[in-house]
């Protein structure tokens, strides 16, 4: 069963391979134990049979010796050689001086024999099988081997069939679930919960519920973007047009002029924010929204726009331009990032703001001496900046040493470095 796996997950082991190897290893171990048992049983059976025969011959000779003495017949001369240690005996036999049953490899011949005390009380008696006489079980072993191979073949066929069945039974639901994961995007049709196990059905049902939730979120997001694009832009344009008309009315009081200017500034901020939020809500930002913007020009424009705010609070800033770079991005993104960073620094500063522009890297530092540190994140403006930087793959770093707070943005995408 071939599985197509995403490259980012290819470094992890496959559960299908794990199941196959698990059953294969178990089958191998079972057959190894099976054949080992047969082999050991055959050897033990042969030894028991030969041992019993030799013990029987030795007991019969001892019984006959008690009755007939030295006239007692030796063990079956057609099957055995008999030796007495007090008479000429092969030298290799004399090395065995303890009564018992033995097996000894003499050249190419595997000799089986028994050693016991001679009934006369002098020396040891040896009863040794003739060459090949101890192979009388070969026909039985051959028949046993044939039966063993037959039973082993049937057992192997059964185990292999059962292993294949179990592997397929376990891997099929997982494969079905993996296929349904590919149907999770909202634009794909819904799937049925159709696996046969309660655990996998629970996973399927959870995936289906999540798919419905994702589709709902996606639909609401699309609806919000569509409604916001029309319902917010239209009032902003109306207000902006109205303020432009009001600004042309002659001989207005200074208070009215200031109010109109504030309305125009608020309309422009609302327009920029609305455009930025709509772009953030899109899956892909179209190329027509991008442009090349000089950072120093954008920075000076925002400082000029915020100059009334600095004047009102009797604060100022120190701008250090080491080098000015360009950024390729939507203008609203660049404007909001610079504007929010300056506003945030101004809101929490107890002195002048330090602004440094080095190529595409903008750093803004404000001194707070520990005041207002309970205000987590130093304002909601930083959250908007963080979202824009995440979308554009810009590096955004914050630092706070308890006295100074700094925010730094590098307007070069991390993917282009």
Backbone torsions as a table, in degrees:
resi	resn	phi	psi	omega
1	UNK	NA	106.9	-178.3
2	UNK	-82.1	132.7	-179.1
3	UNK	-117.7	135.3	176.2
4	UNK	-94.4	115.7	-174.5
5	UNK	-114.7	137.5	177.6
6	UNK	-59.9	140.5	-174.3
7	UNK	-60.1	-31.6	-178.0
8	UNK	-73.0	-13.2	177.3
9	UNK	-107.3	0.5	-175.2
10	UNK	-67.9	-16.4	-179.4
11	UNK	-76.4	-11.3	-179.4
12	UNK	-96.7	149.5	-179.4
13	UNK	-67.1	152.2	-179.5
14	UNK	-87.2	133.5	179.2
15	UNK	-68.8	-30.9	177.8
16	UNK	-65.6	-44.2	177.7
17	UNK	-65.3	-36.4	178.7
18	UNK	-62.6	-42.7	179.7
19	UNK	-65.7	-45.4	-179.1
20	UNK	-61.5	-47.6	-179.7
21	UNK	-66.3	-34.0	178.3
22	UNK	-62.3	-49.5	178.8
23	UNK	-68.2	-37.6	178.1
24	UNK	-62.7	-43.1	179.5
25	UNK	-65.8	-41.6	179.2
26	UNK	-62.3	-42.6	178.3
27	UNK	-62.7	-42.9	179.5
28	UNK	-61.5	-44.3	179.6
29	UNK	-63.5	-41.7	-179.9
30	UNK	-62.7	-43.0	-179.6
31	UNK	-71.4	-34.6	175.4
32	UNK	-61.9	-45.8	177.5
33	UNK	-64.1	-38.1	-178.7
34	UNK	-63.3	-51.0	-178.0
35	UNK	-69.7	-34.3	176.6
36	UNK	-62.6	-40.3	178.5
37	UNK	-63.5	-43.3	179.0
38	UNK	-63.1	-43.6	-178.1
39	UNK	-64.1	-46.6	-179.6
40	UNK	-65.1	-40.0	-179.0
41	UNK	-64.0	-40.6	179.4
42	UNK	-63.8	-45.3	180.0
43	UNK	-63.1	-42.9	179.6
44	UNK	-65.0	-39.4	179.6
45	UNK	-64.1	-41.5	179.2
46	UNK	-64.3	-44.4	-179.2
47	UNK	-64.3	-42.5	179.0
48	UNK	-61.1	-41.6	-178.7
49	UNK	-65.4	-47.2	-179.5
50	UNK	-65.7	-40.2	179.4
51	UNK	-62.5	-43.4	-179.8
52	UNK	-63.6	-42.1	-179.7
53	UNK	-63.7	-46.3	180.0
54	UNK	-64.0	-41.2	178.1
55	UNK	-63.5	-36.7	178.6
56	UNK	-64.8	-44.2	179.3
57	UNK	-65.2	-39.9	179.5
58	UNK	-65.4	-42.8	179.5
59	UNK	-65.0	-38.9	179.3
60	UNK	-65.4	-40.4	179.5
61	UNK	-65.7	-41.8	179.3
62	UNK	-63.5	-39.2	179.5
63	UNK	-66.2	-43.0	179.1
64	UNK	-67.1	-34.6	180.0
65	UNK	-66.5	-37.5	178.2
66	UNK	-62.9	-29.8	-177.8
67	UNK	-91.3	-41.7	-170.1
68	UNK	-112.0	-9.6	-179.2
69	UNK	70.1	-137.5	-177.0
70	UNK	-70.6	-10.5	177.0
71	UNK	-84.4	-1.2	-179.9
72	UNK	-62.3	134.4	-179.7
73	UNK	-67.6	144.1	177.1
74	UNK	-71.0	161.0	175.6
75	UNK	-54.5	158.5	-174.2
76	UNK	-39.3	107.0	-175.8
77	UNK	-70.7	-15.7	178.4
78	UNK	-76.8	-19.2	-175.5
79	UNK	-117.4	-25.0	-170.8
80	UNK	-130.8	153.8	165.6
81	UNK	-107.0	133.4	-178.4
82	UNK	-116.7	137.5	-178.1
83	UNK	-135.1	150.0	175.4
84	UNK	-119.8	130.7	-173.7
85	UNK	-62.5	-18.7	179.2
86	UNK	-87.4	-2.5	178.0
87	UNK	-118.6	172.1	178.7
88	UNK	-53.3	125.3	-176.5
89	UNK	-138.8	140.5	176.5
90	UNK	-53.1	139.9	-175.5
91	UNK	-62.8	-33.0	-177.1
92	UNK	-68.7	-23.8	178.6
93	UNK	-77.7	-31.1	-176.2
94	UNK	-66.3	-15.2	178.4
95	UNK	-72.1	-16.5	-179.6
96	UNK	-98.3	105.7	-174.5
97	UNK	-113.0	3.3	-179.6
98	UNK	-112.6	129.4	179.7
99	UNK	-57.2	141.9	177.7
100	UNK	156.1	-178.8	179.1
101	UNK	-98.5	135.8	-175.7
102	UNK	-135.0	157.3	172.8
103	UNK	-130.6	129.9	-173.7
104	UNK	-141.5	132.6	-180.0
105	UNK	-89.9	109.5	-179.9
106	UNK	-107.5	99.3	-174.6
107	UNK	67.0	-122.2	177.2
108	UNK	-96.8	-1.0	-175.4
109	UNK	-101.4	130.9	176.5
110	UNK	-91.7	106.4	-174.0
111	UNK	-92.7	133.7	174.4
112	UNK	-115.7	133.8	-178.1
113	UNK	-156.8	166.9	179.7
114	UNK	-125.6	144.2	179.0
115	UNK	-120.0	129.4	177.4
116	UNK	-149.2	163.1	-179.8
117	UNK	-70.1	136.0	-179.9
118	UNK	-65.4	138.1	-178.1
119	UNK	-56.9	-21.0	179.9
120	UNK	-75.2	-13.3	-178.5
121	UNK	91.7	-3.7	-179.4
122	UNK	-113.0	124.1	173.4
123	UNK	72.4	-169.7	-178.0
124	UNK	-118.3	151.7	178.5
125	UNK	-109.6	136.4	178.8
126	UNK	-120.4	128.7	173.8
127	UNK	-118.3	116.7	-172.0
128	UNK	-122.8	134.7	175.1
129	UNK	-65.3	141.0	170.1
130	UNK	-60.7	161.3	174.9
131	UNK	-55.5	130.2	177.9
132	UNK	69.3	-3.7	179.6
133	UNK	-72.2	-23.1	179.1
134	UNK	-86.8	10.5	178.1
135	UNK	-100.9	23.0	-177.1
136	UNK	-67.9	-15.4	180.0
137	UNK	-89.5	3.8	-175.4
138	UNK	-60.9	-41.6	-179.8
139	UNK	-64.6	-40.6	178.0
140	UNK	-64.8	-40.9	178.9
141	UNK	-64.5	-39.0	178.3
142	UNK	-62.1	-44.6	178.5
143	UNK	-64.8	-38.0	178.9
144	UNK	-65.8	-38.0	177.8
145	UNK	-63.6	-44.0	179.8
146	UNK	-61.8	-43.7	178.3
147	UNK	-65.2	-38.9	179.7
148	UNK	-64.5	-44.3	178.3
149	UNK	-62.6	-37.9	179.2
150	UNK	-65.3	-49.5	179.0
151	UNK	-64.5	-38.9	178.5
152	UNK	-63.7	-39.8	177.7
153	UNK	-62.7	-44.3	178.5
154	UNK	-63.7	-42.5	179.7
155	UNK	-64.2	-41.6	178.4
156	UNK	-62.2	-46.0	179.4
157	UNK	-59.8	-42.5	-179.4
158	UNK	-65.8	-46.2	-178.2
159	UNK	-65.0	-42.7	179.0
160	UNK	-62.6	-43.3	178.3
161	UNK	-62.9	-43.3	179.7
162	UNK	-66.4	-39.0	179.2
163	UNK	-63.8	-45.5	178.8
164	UNK	-61.6	-41.6	179.2
165	UNK	-62.1	-44.8	-178.4
166	UNK	-67.7	-41.0	179.1
167	UNK	-61.9	-43.8	178.8
168	UNK	-66.7	-38.7	-179.2
169	UNK	-64.3	-37.2	-178.8
170	UNK	-82.1	-34.9	-175.2
171	UNK	-83.9	-27.2	-177.9
172	UNK	-61.1	-48.1	177.9
173	UNK	-61.9	-36.6	178.7
174	UNK	-66.0	-39.2	177.5
175	UNK	-65.0	-38.4	177.8
176	UNK	-64.0	-42.0	178.8
177	UNK	-65.1	-41.5	179.1
178	UNK	-62.1	-38.8	177.1
179	UNK	-64.8	-38.4	-177.8
180	UNK	-73.9	-23.9	174.6
181	UNK	-61.7	-34.8	177.0
182	UNK	-68.0	-13.5	178.1
183	UNK	-98.5	11.8	-178.6
184	UNK	-71.0	-31.7	-179.7
185	UNK	-54.7	146.7	-175.6
186	UNK	-60.4	-26.6	-177.0
187	UNK	-82.7	-3.4	178.0
188	UNK	-92.7	149.7	-179.2
189	UNK	-67.4	156.8	178.0
190	UNK	-68.6	155.5	-179.3
191	UNK	-116.9	165.4	-179.9
192	UNK	-96.4	149.7	172.5
193	UNK	-86.4	103.2	-169.0
194	UNK	-134.1	7.4	175.1
195	UNK	-74.7	167.2	-169.5
196	UNK	-102.1	0.5	-177.7
197	UNK	-112.4	145.1	-176.0
198	UNK	-64.4	-38.8	-178.9
199	UNK	-66.2	-45.3	-179.6
200	UNK	-70.4	-31.6	176.5
201	UNK	-66.5	-35.6	177.1
202	UNK	-64.9	-41.2	177.1
203	UNK	-63.2	-44.5	179.1
204	UNK	-60.6	-44.1	-178.6
205	UNK	-64.5	-38.9	177.5
206	UNK	-63.8	-41.9	177.2
207	UNK	-62.9	-41.9	-179.7
208	UNK	-64.7	-43.2	177.5
209	UNK	-62.7	-40.5	178.9
210	UNK	-65.8	-37.8	177.7
211	UNK	-61.8	-41.9	178.8
212	UNK	-64.4	-41.9	178.6
213	UNK	-64.1	-43.6	179.6
214	UNK	-63.0	-41.9	178.5
215	UNK	-62.0	-39.0	177.9
216	UNK	-65.3	-44.5	177.6
217	UNK	-61.2	-44.7	-178.7
218	UNK	-63.1	-41.8	179.8
219	UNK	-65.4	-43.7	179.5
220	UNK	-65.5	-36.0	178.2
221	UNK	-65.7	-42.9	178.3
222	UNK	-63.8	-41.8	179.9
223	UNK	-64.5	-42.0	179.0
224	UNK	-62.3	-44.7	-179.7
225	UNK	-62.6	-41.4	-179.8
226	UNK	-67.6	-44.6	179.8
227	UNK	-66.6	-43.2	-178.4
228	UNK	-64.5	-38.0	-179.2
229	UNK	-59.5	-35.4	-178.8
230	UNK	-96.7	-49.7	-171.3
231	UNK	-74.4	-24.1	177.9
232	UNK	-93.2	-39.9	-178.0
233	UNK	-66.4	-38.0	-178.0
234	UNK	-63.1	-50.5	177.5
235	UNK	-61.3	-37.0	179.7
236	UNK	-62.5	-43.0	179.0
237	UNK	-64.8	-38.7	179.4
238	UNK	-64.2	-46.5	-179.5
239	UNK	-64.6	-42.0	-179.3
240	UNK	-64.5	-41.9	176.9
241	UNK	-63.6	-39.4	-179.4
242	UNK	-66.0	-41.5	179.2
243	UNK	-66.2	-34.7	176.7
244	UNK	-62.9	-40.6	178.6
245	UNK	-66.2	-43.2	-179.6
246	UNK	-63.6	-35.1	-178.8
247	UNK	-66.0	-19.6	-179.7
248	UNK	-87.7	-9.1	179.0
249	UNK	-68.5	126.0	-176.3
250	UNK	-77.8	161.0	173.5
251	UNK	55.8	43.6	177.1
252	UNK	-85.9	148.9	175.7
253	UNK	-62.3	155.3	-179.3
254	UNK	-61.1	-34.2	179.2
255	UNK	-63.7	-42.3	179.7
256	UNK	-65.8	-39.4	179.2
257	UNK	-62.9	-42.5	178.9
258	UNK	-65.2	-38.7	178.5
259	UNK	-65.0	-42.3	178.9
260	UNK	-63.8	-40.9	179.1
261	UNK	-62.6	-41.3	178.5
262	UNK	-65.7	-39.3	177.9
263	UNK	-64.1	-40.9	178.5
264	UNK	-64.3	-41.8	178.6
265	UNK	-64.3	-43.3	179.3
266	UNK	-64.1	-39.6	177.7
267	UNK	-61.6	-42.4	179.5
268	UNK	-65.1	-40.5	177.5
269	UNK	-64.2	-41.9	178.1
270	UNK	-63.9	-38.3	179.0
271	UNK	-64.2	-45.3	-179.5
272	UNK	-65.0	-44.5	-179.9
273	UNK	-64.3	-42.7	179.9
274	UNK	-61.7	-44.1	179.2
275	UNK	-63.4	-42.0	-179.4
276	UNK	-65.3	-43.8	-179.4
277	UNK	-65.4	-36.6	178.3
278	UNK	-67.7	-38.0	177.5
279	UNK	-68.7	-38.3	177.8
280	UNK	-64.2	-30.5	-179.2
281	UNK	-78.6	-10.2	-179.8
282	UNK	-84.4	148.3	176.6
283	UNK	-69.0	-34.8	-178.9
284	UNK	-141.6	129.1	179.5
285	UNK	-86.3	122.9	-177.0
286	UNK	-66.9	154.6	-175.0
287	UNK	-65.1	-27.1	-177.9
288	UNK	-66.8	-16.4	178.4
289	UNK	-83.7	-11.0	-177.7
290	UNK	-90.5	152.7	175.8
291	UNK	-161.7	165.6	178.0
292	UNK	-94.8	125.5	-175.4
293	UNK	-129.2	132.5	176.0
294	UNK	-76.9	123.2	-174.8
295	UNK	-64.6	-36.8	-178.9
296	UNK	-66.4	-35.1	178.3
297	UNK	-67.7	-43.8	177.9
298	UNK	-63.1	-39.8	-178.6
299	UNK	-66.4	-45.4	179.4
300	UNK	-64.5	-36.6	179.5
301	UNK	-64.0	-42.1	179.9
302	UNK	-70.7	-37.0	177.2
303	UNK	-64.9	-38.1	177.3
304	UNK	-66.0	-40.1	-179.1
305	UNK	-67.5	-33.4	-178.0
306	UNK	-93.0	2.8	-178.2
307	UNK	-58.0	-38.7	176.6
308	UNK	-60.4	-32.4	179.3
309	UNK	-67.3	-41.1	178.0
310	UNK	-65.8	-42.1	-178.5
311	UNK	-65.1	-38.5	-178.4
312	UNK	-64.0	-37.9	-178.0
313	UNK	-94.1	5.0	-179.8
314	UNK	55.6	42.9	178.8
315	UNK	-119.2	167.9	-179.6
316	UNK	-147.4	-173.7	-179.5
317	UNK	-143.7	160.0	175.6
318	UNK	-120.5	115.3	-176.8
319	UNK	-103.3	124.7	176.8
320	UNK	-117.6	114.6	-179.8
321	UNK	-107.2	101.5	177.8
322	UNK	-80.3	-38.0	-179.6
323	UNK	-167.7	140.0	-178.4
324	UNK	-107.0	129.2	178.4
325	UNK	-112.5	179.5	177.5
326	UNK	-116.2	152.1	178.0
327	UNK	-128.3	138.4	178.1
328	UNK	-103.6	101.6	-174.1
329	UNK	-165.9	168.5	172.4
330	UNK	-61.5	137.2	-177.3
331	UNK	-60.5	-37.0	-178.4
332	UNK	-63.8	-35.6	178.5
333	UNK	-63.9	-47.5	-178.9
334	UNK	-63.2	-42.4	-178.5
335	UNK	-63.3	-46.1	-177.4
336	UNK	-66.4	-41.2	179.9
337	UNK	-60.3	-50.6	-178.5
338	UNK	-64.9	-45.2	-177.3
339	UNK	-62.1	-47.1	-177.1
340	UNK	-68.8	-35.9	178.5
341	UNK	-66.8	-40.8	179.0
342	UNK	-67.3	-45.9	179.0
343	UNK	-61.3	-41.7	-179.3
344	UNK	-63.6	-45.7	179.3
345	UNK	-62.9	-42.0	-179.9
346	UNK	-64.4	-39.3	-175.9
347	UNK	-64.5	-29.7	-173.8
348	UNK	-114.4	10.0	-177.1
349	UNK	-92.6	146.9	174.5
350	UNK	-111.0	14.0	179.1
351	UNK	-158.5	-160.3	178.9
352	UNK	-70.3	152.8	178.3
353	UNK	-96.1	136.2	178.3
354	UNK	-102.3	122.3	-178.7
355	UNK	-120.7	129.2	179.9
356	UNK	-131.5	130.8	178.0
357	UNK	-119.6	116.6	179.7
358	UNK	-125.7	94.9	-176.4
359	UNK	68.4	-114.7	177.8
360	UNK	-101.8	8.2	-175.9
361	UNK	-104.5	118.5	-179.9
362	UNK	-110.1	126.6	180.0
363	UNK	-124.7	129.2	179.1
364	UNK	-126.4	125.8	-176.4
365	UNK	-123.7	133.2	173.9
366	UNK	-128.6	148.6	-179.8
367	UNK	-97.4	131.2	-179.4
368	UNK	-127.3	-14.9	178.5
369	UNK	52.0	32.0	176.9
370	UNK	87.9	-5.7	179.2
371	UNK	-74.3	143.4	175.2
372	UNK	62.2	20.6	179.7
373	UNK	-71.0	-14.3	177.7
374	UNK	-70.4	-17.2	-178.8
375	UNK	-79.3	92.4	-171.2
376	UNK	-57.9	134.8	175.3
377	UNK	82.1	-4.7	-178.5
378	UNK	53.9	46.1	172.1
379	UNK	103.6	150.8	180.0
380	UNK	-69.5	-20.1	179.7
381	UNK	-58.4	-34.0	179.9
382	UNK	-67.6	-29.8	177.5
383	UNK	-64.5	-42.8	177.9
384	UNK	-63.8	-43.1	178.3
385	UNK	-60.7	-41.9	-179.7
386	UNK	-62.4	-41.4	179.6
387	UNK	-64.7	-41.7	179.4
388	UNK	-64.9	-43.1	-180.0
389	UNK	-64.3	-37.9	176.5
390	UNK	-62.9	-41.8	-177.8
391	UNK	-67.8	-37.4	-176.7
392	UNK	-93.8	0.1	-178.2
393	UNK	60.9	36.1	174.3
394	UNK	-90.3	142.6	178.2
395	UNK	-77.8	126.6	-177.5
396	UNK	-128.8	118.7	-176.6
397	UNK	-125.6	139.2	175.7
398	UNK	-120.8	144.6	179.1
399	UNK	-145.4	142.4	179.8
400	UNK	-144.1	117.2	179.5
401	UNK	-100.6	13.2	-179.5
402	UNK	91.7	-16.1	178.5
403	UNK	-120.3	-44.2	-179.4
404	UNK	-121.4	144.9	176.2
405	UNK	-118.2	129.6	-179.0
406	UNK	-126.0	144.4	175.0
407	UNK	-128.0	133.6	-176.9
408	UNK	-133.4	132.3	178.2
409	UNK	-126.8	131.8	172.8
410	UNK	-108.4	115.3	-172.2
411	UNK	-82.0	21.0	173.5
412	UNK	-105.7	129.4	-178.0
413	UNK	-61.2	138.7	177.8
414	UNK	-61.4	-25.3	-178.7
415	UNK	-76.1	-17.3	-177.2
416	UNK	-100.6	7.4	-177.6
417	UNK	-91.2	NA	NA
